[in-house]
Amino acid sequence: MPCPVCKTNIPFDPIMLLKGSSFSCPNCRAVISISNQSLESAQSAFQKMEQIGKKQKS
């Protein structure tokens, strides 16, 4: 994901992000995370995407 400060790509693990982990930009050290207000919505959307993926594999 691009850093909102310096636009450097920040490597991250989507699963860890959805568990509330934060990640730092390797260039400017800005910290990126999902806000508590958005975390539940993001988790729900990710679960729906996983379900769709499982149905497509069947």
C-alpha positions, 0 to 999 in steps of 0.5 A, a space after each residue: 500500500 502506498 504511504 499517505 505521507 511519502 508514497 513509498 510502498 509499505 509492505 503489509 500482511 492483510 490478515 495482520 492489518 485486519 487483526 489490528 496490527 500497524 505497519 511503518 513506512 520503511 522510508 518516512 516511518 509513518 505508522 499505518 493501521 485501520 482505525 477502530 471505527 473501520 476495523 469491523 467493516 474491513 473484517 466483514 468485507 474480508 470475510 465476504 471476499 473469502 466466502 466468494 473465493 471459496 465458492 469460486 473454487 468449488 
